[in-house]
Amino acid sequence: MSDRTFTLDEAQALLPVLESLLRTAMNAKKLMEQVETEQQALAHRLFLNGGTYLDVVPLARRKAERMKAEQRAKDALAEIDSIGVQVKDLNIGLLDFPCQVDGRIVLLCWKLGEKSITHWHGTEEGFAGRKPIDDRIARGRKTN
């Protein structure tokens, strides 16, 4: 994880790129879950039937799709991490941006679907502790 911090303006400017990466990871995760569900249902049917003939070509194709999706998700998440942004919840698209305010680190908090970054929370509080951006954070400037 990076030690990078962001001003509100810097974090805001990154949102279009991060949203694209986040959507890529979320869509890949969704495909992985679909394939996993299909495989579990097939295994259950095989168990109930005591075995059956399977056309392995489409099964192998789906398995390859799942592996490619997994790599897309890993790549997108690694790129977000390399920027210095924290993915807190991939299911809802929740990101945190470390920000230095009054000599301490807080997290600017953004969720997929929000037009801009409007909340922050302490490093120990999490999403439930979100507070609206105040003047201290909005006026924040880089000190390093």
Accessible surface in RSA format (square Angstrom, percent):
REM  Atomic radii and reference values for relative SASA: ProtOr
REM  Chains: A
REM  Algorithm: Lee & Richards
REM  Probe-radius: 1.40
REM  Slices: 20
REM RES _ NUM      All-atoms   Total-Side   Main-Chain    Non-polar    All polar
REM                ABS   REL    ABS   REL    ABS   REL    ABS   REL    ABS   REL
RES MET A   1   175.01  90.6 102.36  67.7  72.65 173.0  98.41  83.7  76.59 101.5
RES SER A   2    44.36  37.5  23.08  30.8  21.28  49.0  20.65  44.0  23.71  33.2
RES ASP A   3   142.62  99.9 115.63 115.1  26.99  63.8  43.90 103.3  98.72  98.5
RES ARG A   4   100.08  42.0  87.31  44.5  12.77  30.4  41.23  56.3  58.85  35.7
RES THR A   5    12.80   9.1  11.64  11.8   1.15   2.8   7.85  10.5   4.94   7.5
RES PHE A   6     3.07   1.5   0.00   0.0   3.07   8.0   1.18   0.7   1.89   5.4
RES THR A   7    17.52  12.5  16.00  16.2   1.52   3.6  14.33  19.2   3.19   4.8
RES LEU A   8    25.74  14.3  25.13  18.0   0.61   1.5  25.13  17.6   0.61   1.6
RES ASP A   9    94.02  65.9  86.99  86.6   7.03  16.6  30.54  71.9  63.48  63.3
RES GLU A  10    56.36  32.4  50.40  38.1   5.96  14.2  30.05  58.1  26.30  21.5
RES ALA A  11     0.00   0.0   0.00   0.0   0.00   0.0   0.00   0.0   0.00   0.0
RES GLN A  12    55.73  31.2  50.91  37.2   4.83  11.5  37.16  79.1  18.57  14.1
RES ALA A  13    77.79  71.5  48.20  74.4  29.59  67.3  60.58  85.3  17.22  45.6
RES LEU A  14    38.70  21.6  38.62  27.6   0.08   0.2  38.70  27.2   0.00   0.0
RES LEU A  15    11.44   6.4  11.40   8.2   0.04   0.1  11.44   8.0   0.00   0.0
RES PRO A  16    93.93  68.5  79.99  72.9  13.94  50.7  86.47  71.4   7.46  46.4
RES VAL A  17    79.57  52.4  75.12  68.0   4.45  10.7  79.39  69.0   0.18   0.5
RES LEU A  18     0.00   0.0   0.00   0.0   0.00   0.0   0.00   0.0   0.00   0.0
RES GLU A  19    52.59  30.2  52.59  39.8   0.00   0.0   6.71  13.0  45.88  37.5
RES SER A  20    68.24  57.7  60.43  80.6   7.81  18.0  31.70  67.5  36.54  51.2
RES LEU A  21    25.22  14.0  25.22  18.0   0.00   0.0  25.22  17.7   0.00   0.0
RES LEU A  22     0.00   0.0   0.00   0.0   0.00   0.0   0.00   0.0   0.00   0.0
RES ARG A  23   113.43  47.6 112.69  57.4   0.74   1.8  41.37  56.5  72.07  43.7
RES THR A  24    53.87  38.3  46.53  47.2   7.34  17.5  28.30  38.0  25.57  38.6
RES ALA A  25     0.00   0.0   0.00   0.0   0.00   0.0   0.00   0.0   0.00   0.0
RES MET A  26    40.67  21.1  34.38  22.8   6.29  15.0  35.14  29.9   5.54   7.3
RES ASN A  27    98.04  67.6  92.15  89.0   5.89  14.2  26.25  63.2  71.79  69.4
RES ALA A  28     0.46   0.4   0.00   0.0   0.46   1.1   0.00   0.0   0.46   1.2
RES LYS A  29    54.52  26.6  54.52  33.4   0.00   0.0  44.16  39.7  10.36  11.0
RES LYS A  30   127.78  62.3 126.42  77.6   1.36   3.2  70.13  63.1  57.65  61.4
RES LEU A  31    37.68  21.0  36.53  26.1   1.14   2.9  37.15  26.1   0.52   1.4
RES MET A  32    34.26  17.7  33.82  22.4   0.44   1.1  33.85  28.8   0.41   0.5
RES GLU A  33    87.45  50.2  83.85  63.4   3.59   8.6  45.44  87.9  42.01  34.3
RES GLN A  34    84.15  47.1  78.64  57.5   5.52  13.1  31.68  67.4  52.48  39.8
RES VAL A  35     0.21   0.1   0.21   0.2   0.00   0.0   0.21   0.2   0.00   0.0
RES GLU A  36    70.65  40.6  70.65  53.5   0.00   0.0  31.27  60.5  39.38  32.2
RES THR A  37    88.34  62.8  87.58  88.8   0.76   1.8  61.72  82.9  26.62  40.2
RES GLU A  38    80.18  46.0  71.69  54.2   8.49  20.2  46.62  90.2  33.56  27.4
RES GLN A  39    65.75  36.8  60.32  44.1   5.42  12.9  30.80  65.6  34.95  26.5
RES GLN A  40   110.42  61.7 103.29  75.5   7.13  17.0  37.31  79.4  73.11  55.5
RES ALA A  41    46.27  42.5  36.95  57.0   9.33  21.2  44.79  63.1   1.48   3.9
RES LEU A  42    26.50  14.8  26.50  19.0   0.00   0.0  26.50  18.6   0.00   0.0
RES ALA A  43    58.02  53.3  50.51  78.0   7.50  17.1  52.97  74.6   5.04  13.4
RES HIS A  44   106.90  58.4 102.32  71.1   4.58  11.7  70.62  72.8  36.27  42.2
RES ARG A  45   129.92  54.6 129.07  65.8   0.86   2.0  56.88  77.7  73.04  44.3
RES LEU A  46    46.33  25.8  44.28  31.7   2.05   5.2  44.56  31.3   1.77   4.8
RES PHE A  47   162.12  81.1 141.84  87.9  20.28  52.8 150.39  91.2  11.73  33.6
RES LEU A  48   118.32  65.9  85.02  60.8  33.30  83.7  87.52  61.5  30.80  82.9
RES ASN A  49    98.76  68.1  67.22  65.0  31.53  75.9  16.96  40.8  81.79  79.1
RES GLY A  50    73.98  91.2   0.00   N/A  73.98  91.2  38.22 104.9  35.76  80.1
RES GLY A  51    40.21  49.6   0.00   N/A  40.21  49.6  27.68  76.0  12.53  28.1
RES THR A  52    79.68  56.7  44.01  44.6  35.66  85.0  29.15  39.1  50.53  76.4
RES TYR A  53   191.59  89.4 165.39  94.1  26.20  68.2 136.77 102.8  54.81  67.6
RES LEU A  54    57.04  31.8  43.29  31.0  13.75  34.6  44.97  31.6  12.07  32.5
RES ASP A  55    79.30  55.5  69.71  69.4   9.59  22.7  23.30  54.8  56.01  55.9
RES VAL A  56    99.78  65.7  98.54  89.2   1.24   3.0  98.54  85.6   1.24   3.4
RES VAL A  57    87.02  57.3  83.61  75.7   3.41   8.2  86.01  74.7   1.02   2.8
RES PRO A  58    57.22  41.7  55.84  50.9   1.39   5.0  56.63  46.8   0.59   3.7
RES LEU A  59    64.66  36.0  60.09  43.0   4.56  11.5  60.96  42.8   3.69   9.9
RES ALA A  60    61.19  56.3  50.58  78.1  10.62  24.1  56.24  79.2   4.95  13.1
RES ARG A  61   138.41  58.1 131.36  67.0   7.05  16.8  56.32  77.0  82.10  49.8
RES ARG A  62    64.03  26.9  64.03  32.6   0.00   0.0  36.28  49.6  27.75  16.8
RES LYS A  63   119.33  58.2 119.33  73.2   0.00   0.0  62.23  56.0  57.10  60.8
RES ALA A  64    43.66  40.1  40.17  62.0   3.48   7.9  42.90  60.4   0.76   2.0
RES GLU A  65    59.27  34.0  56.92  43.1   2.35   5.6  28.77  55.6  30.50  24.9
RES ARG A  66    55.45  23.3  55.45  28.3   0.00   0.0  10.83  14.8  44.62  27.0
RES MET A  67   114.98  59.5 108.24  71.6   6.74  16.1  95.26  81.0  19.72  26.1
RES LYS A  68   137.02  66.8 131.79  80.9   5.23  12.4  80.03  72.0  56.99  60.7
RES ALA A  69     0.00   0.0   0.00   0.0   0.00   0.0   0.00   0.0   0.00   0.0
RES GLU A  70    54.01  31.0  54.01  40.9   0.00   0.0   9.77  18.9  44.24  36.1
RES GLN A  71    94.21  52.7  93.51  68.3   0.70   1.7  40.82  86.9  53.39  40.5
RES ARG A  72   106.09  44.5 102.67  52.3   3.42   8.1  54.27  74.2  51.83  31.4
RES ALA A  73     8.86   8.1   8.86  13.7   0.00   0.0   8.86  12.5   0.00   0.0
RES LYS A  74   115.53  56.4 109.89  67.4   5.63  13.4  65.88  59.3  49.64  52.9
RES ASP A  75    80.48  56.4  73.55  73.2   6.92  16.4  29.59  69.7  50.88  50.7
RES ALA A  76     4.45   4.1   2.20   3.4   2.25   5.1   4.06   5.7   0.39   1.0
RES LEU A  77    54.16  30.2  51.18  36.6   2.98   7.5  51.54  36.2   2.62   7.0
RES ALA A  78    62.72  57.7  50.29  77.6  12.42  28.3  58.21  82.0   4.51  12.0
RES GLU A  79    86.34  49.6  81.46  61.6   4.88  11.6  20.85  40.3  65.49  53.5
RES ILE A  80     0.02   0.0   0.02   0.0   0.00   0.0   0.02   0.0   0.00   0.0
RES ASP A  81    67.60  47.3  65.80  65.5   1.79   4.2  17.35  40.8  50.25  50.1
RES SER A  82    88.29  74.6  50.38  67.2  37.90  87.3  48.52 103.3  39.77  55.7
RES ILE A  83    32.07  18.2  25.53  19.0   6.54  15.8  30.71  22.1   1.36   3.7
RES GLY A  84     3.54   4.4   0.00   N/A   3.54   4.4   1.99   5.5   1.55   3.5
RES VAL A  85     1.90   1.2   0.00   0.0   1.90   4.6   0.02   0.0   1.87   5.1
RES GLN A  86    31.02  17.3  26.30  19.2   4.72  11.2  12.34  26.3  18.67  14.2
RES VAL A  87    48.85  32.1  19.57  17.7  29.29  70.6  19.57  17.0  29.29  79.4
RES LYS A  88   105.34  51.4  71.98  44.2  33.36  79.4  33.60  30.2  71.74  76.4
RES ASP A  89    48.81  34.2  42.81  42.6   6.01  14.2  13.41  31.6  35.40  35.3
RES LEU A  90    30.89  17.2  24.19  17.3   6.70  16.8  24.19  17.0   6.70  18.0
RES ASN A  91   103.41  71.3  78.58  75.9  24.83  59.8  25.63  61.7  77.77  75.2
RES ILE A  92    75.07  42.7  64.59  48.1  10.48  25.3  69.92  50.3   5.15  14.0
RES GLY A  93     0.00   0.0   0.00   N/A   0.00   0.0   0.00   0.0   0.00   0.0
RES LEU A  94    11.40   6.3  11.40   8.2   0.00   0.0  11.40   8.0   0.00   0.0
RES LEU A  95     0.00   0.0   0.00   0.0   0.00   0.0   0.00   0.0   0.00   0.0
RES ASP A  96     1.81   1.3   1.81   1.8   0.00   0.0   0.00   0.0   1.81   1.8
RES PHE A  97     0.00   0.0   0.00   0.0   0.00   0.0   0.00   0.0   0.00   0.0
RES PRO A  98    10.77   7.8  10.77   9.8   0.00   0.0  10.77   8.9   0.00   0.0
RES CYS A  99     3.56   2.7   3.56   4.0   0.00   0.0   0.00   0.0   3.56   3.8
RES GLN A 100    79.05  44.2  61.13  44.7  17.92  42.7  12.70  27.0  66.35  50.3
RES VAL A 101     7.81   5.1   3.89   3.5   3.91   9.4   7.78   6.8   0.02   0.1
RES ASP A 102   112.19  78.6  66.56  66.3  45.63 107.9  39.98  94.1  72.21  72.0
RES GLY A 103    64.72  79.8   0.00   N/A  64.72  79.8  27.46  75.4  37.25  83.4
RES ARG A 104   121.32  50.9 116.33  59.3   4.99  11.9  59.09  80.8  62.22  37.7
RES ILE A 105    71.65  40.8  62.60  46.6   9.05  21.8  62.60  45.1   9.05  24.6
RES VAL A 106     1.31   0.9   1.31   1.2   0.00   0.0   1.31   1.1   0.00   0.0
RES LEU A 107     6.80   3.8   6.80   4.9   0.00   0.0   6.80   4.8   0.00   0.0
RES LEU A 108     0.00   0.0   0.00   0.0   0.00   0.0   0.00   0.0   0.00   0.0
RES CYS A 109     0.13   0.1   0.06   0.1   0.07   0.2   0.00   0.0   0.13   0.1
RES TRP A 110     2.72   1.1   2.72   1.3   0.00   0.0   2.72   1.5   0.00   0.0
RES LYS A 111    68.69  33.5  68.69  42.1   0.00   0.0  19.63  17.7  49.06  52.3
RES LEU A 112    31.19  17.4  18.44  13.2  12.75  32.1  18.44  12.9  12.75  34.3
RES GLY A 113    66.10  81.5   0.00   N/A  66.10  81.5  37.21 102.1  28.89  64.7
RES GLU A 114    46.79  26.9  33.74  25.5  13.06  31.1  29.13  56.3  17.66  14.4
RES LYS A 115   202.18  98.6 167.96 103.1  34.23  81.5 124.67 112.2  77.52  82.6
RES SER A 116    38.98  32.9  37.92  50.6   1.06   2.4  20.17  42.9  18.81  26.4
RES ILE A 117     7.61   4.3   0.00   0.0   7.61  18.3   0.00   0.0   7.61  20.6
RES THR A 118    62.28  44.3  57.26  58.1   5.02  12.0  53.10  71.3   9.18  13.9
RES HIS A 119    47.62  26.0  47.56  33.1   0.06   0.2  27.17  28.0  20.45  23.8
RES TRP A 120    11.84   4.8  11.84   5.7   0.00   0.0  11.20   6.0   0.64   1.0
RES HIS A 121     4.36   2.4   4.36   3.0   0.00   0.0   2.62   2.7   1.74   2.0
RES GLY A 122     6.48   8.0   0.00   N/A   6.48   8.0   6.48  17.8   0.00   0.0
RES THR A 123    73.35  52.2  48.11  48.8  25.24  60.2  27.44  36.9  45.91  69.4
RES GLU A 124   167.01  95.9 132.60 100.3  34.41  81.9  63.77 123.3 103.24  84.3
RES GLU A 125    83.86  48.1  58.24  44.1  25.63  61.0  34.15  66.0  49.72  40.6
RES GLY A 126    30.08  37.1   0.00   N/A  30.08  37.1  28.88  79.2   1.20   2.7
RES PHE A 127    84.94  42.5  73.76  45.7  11.18  29.1  73.85  44.8  11.09  31.7
RES ALA A 128   106.35  97.8  64.45  99.5  41.90  95.3  74.11 104.4  32.24  85.4
RES GLY A 129    21.85  26.9   0.00   N/A  21.85  26.9  20.60  56.5   1.25   2.8
RES ARG A 130    50.25  21.1  27.36  13.9  22.89  54.5   7.81  10.7  42.44  25.7
RES LYS A 131    70.66  34.5  70.16  43.0   0.50   1.2  69.82  62.8   0.84   0.9
RES PRO A 132    95.91  69.9  91.27  83.2   4.64  16.9  91.27  75.4   4.64  28.8
RES ILE A 133    38.18  21.7  14.83  11.0  23.35  56.3  14.83  10.7  23.35  63.4
RES ASP A 134    51.92  36.4  43.83  43.6   8.09  19.1  39.12  92.1  12.80  12.8
RES ASP A 135    98.81  69.2  95.49  95.0   3.32   7.9  16.27  38.3  82.54  82.3
RES ARG A 136    93.11  39.1  82.67  42.1  10.44  24.9  51.76  70.7  41.36  25.1
RES ILE A 137     0.85   0.5   0.36   0.3   0.49   1.2   0.42   0.3   0.43   1.2
RES ALA A 138    45.53  41.9  31.02  47.9  14.50  33.0  31.14  43.8  14.39  38.1
RES ARG A 139   153.39  64.4 144.38  73.6   9.02  21.5  70.87  96.9  82.52  50.0
RES GLY A 140    18.85  23.3   0.00   N/A  18.85  23.3  17.25  47.3   1.60   3.6
RES ARG A 141   167.43  70.3 149.38  76.1  18.05  43.0  70.99  97.0  96.43  58.4
RES LYS A 142    81.03  39.5  52.81  32.4  28.22  67.2  50.71  45.6  30.32  32.3
RES THR A 143   120.14  85.5  77.75  78.8  42.40 101.0  77.41 104.0  42.73  64.6
RES ASN A 144   137.53  94.8  75.54  73.0  61.99 149.3  70.07 168.6  67.46  65.2
END  Absolute sums over single chains surface
CHAIN  1 A     8923.7       7344.5       1579.2       5150.4       3773.2
END  Absolute sums over all chains
TOTAL          8923.7       7344.5       1579.2       5150.4       3773.2
